[in-house]
Amino acid sequence: MVKTLSGHSEINHDAAQLDACREIIARHCYSTQDEIRRELAHFGFPDISQSTVSRLLRRLGVAKAQNASGKKIYTLVEEQLEHGDSTRSIHDMVKSVESNHQLVLIHTTPGAATVVARMLDRHADPEIMGAVAGNDVVLVAPRHISRTKQTKDAVIRTLKKAH
């Protein structure tokens, strides 16, 4: 374990940064990484870089989503999935589900695709090989392309369970 100048181990320092970042994002609305970096500086991490903030956000599974007033903010995806008091349910985020002979596409409201894809990953169905999110669309790959219709049905079942 490598020691830092302050005497804390790097592992403890990383965990403290993650905890602080999680707490900051859970309490306030931030639309830029620089705003988060400045807040982390107030939390006792004065030399934190933008690249470190980016790494922390990635590790926490943070995504940008529209809040109730339409502003894009950083949000903890897990909290949106776990708390019933979220301003938008999965049902509200999904506009449509369609498929062809190879893929299933889920069209979402802007900024919600990451939340929907994460929810599909967490409620893994054997028909679904994986989901990739953009801003407002989720591409779902069936485990077997001969079973794309069953994959679409599995996606719809999973989405219905979520709300």
Contacts in CASP RR format, 6 or more apart in sequence:
PFRMAT RR
TARGET T0000
AUTHOR 0000-0000-0000
METHOD contacts of the structure
MODEL  1
MVKTLSGHSEINHDAAQLDACREIIARHCYSTQDEIRRELAHFGFPDISQ
STVSRLLRRLGVAKAQNASGKKIYTLVEEQLEHGDSTRSIHDMVKSVESN
HQLVLIHTTPGAATVVARMLDRHADPEIMGAVAGNDVVLVAPRHISRTKQ
TKDAVIRTLKKAH
1 9 0 8 1.000
1 10 0 8 1.000
1 11 0 8 1.000
2 9 0 8 1.000
2 10 0 8 1.000
3 9 0 8 1.000
3 10 0 8 1.000
4 10 0 8 1.000
4 13 0 8 1.000
6 13 0 8 1.000
8 16 0 8 1.000
17 40 0 8 1.000
17 45 0 8 1.000
17 48 0 8 1.000
17 52 0 8 1.000
17 56 0 8 1.000
18 56 0 8 1.000
18 59 0 8 1.000
18 60 0 8 1.000
20 40 0 8 1.000
20 43 0 8 1.000
20 44 0 8 1.000
20 45 0 8 1.000
21 36 0 8 1.000
21 40 0 8 1.000
21 53 0 8 1.000
21 56 0 8 1.000
21 57 0 8 1.000
21 60 0 8 1.000
22 60 0 8 1.000
22 76 0 8 1.000
23 43 0 8 1.000
24 30 0 8 1.000
24 36 0 8 1.000
24 39 0 8 1.000
24 40 0 8 1.000
24 43 0 8 1.000
25 36 0 8 1.000
25 60 0 8 1.000
25 62 0 8 1.000
25 74 0 8 1.000
25 75 0 8 1.000
25 76 0 8 1.000
26 76 0 8 1.000
26 79 0 8 1.000
28 39 0 8 1.000
29 67 0 8 1.000
29 71 0 8 1.000
29 73 0 8 1.000
30 36 0 8 1.000
30 39 0 8 1.000
30 73 0 8 1.000
30 74 0 8 1.000
31 64 0 8 1.000
31 71 0 8 1.000
31 72 0 8 1.000
31 73 0 8 1.000
31 74 0 8 1.000
33 50 0 8 1.000
33 53 0 8 1.000
33 54 0 8 1.000
33 57 0 8 1.000
33 74 0 8 1.000
34 50 0 8 1.000
36 53 0 8 1.000
36 57 0 8 1.000
36 74 0 8 1.000
37 48 0 8 1.000
37 49 0 8 1.000
37 50 0 8 1.000
37 53 0 8 1.000
40 48 0 8 1.000
40 53 0 8 1.000
41 48 0 8 1.000
57 74 0 8 1.000
60 76 0 8 1.000
61 76 0 8 1.000
61 77 0 8 1.000
61 78 0 8 1.000
61 118 0 8 1.000
62 74 0 8 1.000
62 75 0 8 1.000
62 76 0 8 1.000
62 77 0 8 1.000
63 74 0 8 1.000
63 75 0 8 1.000
63 77 0 8 1.000
63 111 0 8 1.000
63 114 0 8 1.000
63 115 0 8 1.000
63 118 0 8 1.000
64 72 0 8 1.000
64 73 0 8 1.000
64 74 0 8 1.000
64 75 0 8 1.000
64 111 0 8 1.000
65 72 0 8 1.000
65 73 0 8 1.000
65 75 0 8 1.000
65 80 0 8 1.000
65 111 0 8 1.000
65 112 0 8 1.000
65 114 0 8 1.000
65 115 0 8 1.000
66 72 0 8 1.000
66 73 0 8 1.000
66 109 0 8 1.000
66 110 0 8 1.000
66 111 0 8 1.000
66 112 0 8 1.000
67 73 0 8 1.000
67 75 0 8 1.000
67 87 0 8 1.000
68 87 0 8 1.000
72 110 0 8 1.000
72 111 0 8 1.000
77 114 0 8 1.000
77 115 0 8 1.000
77 118 0 8 1.000
78 118 0 8 1.000
79 86 0 8 1.000
80 86 0 8 1.000
80 88 0 8 1.000
80 115 0 8 1.000
81 90 0 8 1.000
81 115 0 8 1.000
81 118 0 8 1.000
81 119 0 8 1.000
81 122 0 8 1.000
81 162 0 8 1.000
88 109 0 8 1.000
88 112 0 8 1.000
89 162 0 8 1.000
89 163 0 8 1.000
90 115 0 8 1.000
90 116 0 8 1.000
90 119 0 8 1.000
90 159 0 8 1.000
90 162 0 8 1.000
90 163 0 8 1.000
91 159 0 8 1.000
91 162 0 8 1.000
91 163 0 8 1.000
92 109 0 8 1.000
92 163 0 8 1.000
93 108 0 8 1.000
93 109 0 8 1.000
93 112 0 8 1.000
93 115 0 8 1.000
93 116 0 8 1.000
94 106 0 8 1.000
94 107 0 8 1.000
94 108 0 8 1.000
94 112 0 8 1.000
94 116 0 8 1.000
94 159 0 8 1.000
95 107 0 8 1.000
95 108 0 8 1.000
95 109 0 8 1.000
96 106 0 8 1.000
96 107 0 8 1.000
97 104 0 8 1.000
97 105 0 8 1.000
97 106 0 8 1.000
97 107 0 8 1.000
97 152 0 8 1.000
97 155 0 8 1.000
97 156 0 8 1.000
97 159 0 8 1.000
98 104 0 8 1.000
98 105 0 8 1.000
98 107 0 8 1.000
98 152 0 8 1.000
99 105 0 8 1.000
99 148 0 8 1.000
99 149 0 8 1.000
99 151 0 8 1.000
99 152 0 8 1.000
100 148 0 8 1.000
101 145 0 8 1.000
101 148 0 8 1.000
102 142 0 8 1.000
102 145 0 8 1.000
102 148 0 8 1.000
103 139 0 8 1.000
103 140 0 8 1.000
103 141 0 8 1.000
103 142 0 8 1.000
103 148 0 8 1.000
104 139 0 8 1.000
104 140 0 8 1.000
104 142 0 8 1.000
104 148 0 8 1.000
104 151 0 8 1.000
104 152 0 8 1.000
104 155 0 8 1.000
105 137 0 8 1.000
105 138 0 8 1.000
105 139 0 8 1.000
105 140 0 8 1.000
106 113 0 8 1.000
106 116 0 8 1.000
106 137 0 8 1.000
106 138 0 8 1.000
106 140 0 8 1.000
106 155 0 8 1.000
106 159 0 8 1.000
107 136 0 8 1.000
107 137 0 8 1.000
108 115 0 8 1.000
108 116 0 8 1.000
108 136 0 8 1.000
108 137 0 8 1.000
108 138 0 8 1.000
109 136 0 8 1.000
110 135 0 8 1.000
110 136 0 8 1.000
111 135 0 8 1.000
111 136 0 8 1.000
112 136 0 8 1.000
113 133 0 8 1.000
113 134 0 8 1.000
113 135 0 8 1.000
113 136 0 8 1.000
113 137 0 8 1.000
113 138 0 8 1.000
114 133 0 8 1.000
114 134 0 8 1.000
116 131 0 8 1.000
116 133 0 8 1.000
116 138 0 8 1.000
116 159 0 8 1.000
117 131 0 8 1.000
117 132 0 8 1.000
117 133 0 8 1.000
117 138 0 8 1.000
118 133 0 8 1.000
119 158 0 8 1.000
119 159 0 8 1.000
119 162 0 8 1.000
120 128 0 8 1.000
120 130 0 8 1.000
120 131 0 8 1.000
120 138 0 8 1.000
120 140 0 8 1.000
120 155 0 8 1.000
120 158 0 8 1.000
121 130 0 8 1.000
121 131 0 8 1.000
123 158 0 8 1.000
123 161 0 8 1.000
123 162 0 8 1.000
125 154 0 8 1.000
125 155 0 8 1.000
125 157 0 8 1.000
125 158 0 8 1.000
126 143 0 8 1.000
126 154 0 8 1.000
127 142 0 8 1.000
127 143 0 8 1.000
127 147 0 8 1.000
127 150 0 8 1.000
127 151 0 8 1.000
127 153 0 8 1.000
127 154 0 8 1.000
128 140 0 8 1.000
128 141 0 8 1.000
128 142 0 8 1.000
128 143 0 8 1.000
128 151 0 8 1.000
128 154 0 8 1.000
128 155 0 8 1.000
128 158 0 8 1.000
129 141 0 8 1.000
129 142 0 8 1.000
129 143 0 8 1.000
130 140 0 8 1.000
130 141 0 8 1.000
131 138 0 8 1.000
131 139 0 8 1.000
131 140 0 8 1.000
131 141 0 8 1.000
132 138 0 8 1.000
132 139 0 8 1.000
132 141 0 8 1.000
133 139 0 8 1.000
140 151 0 8 1.000
140 155 0 8 1.000
142 148 0 8 1.000
142 150 0 8 1.000
142 151 0 8 1.000
143 151 0 8 1.000
END
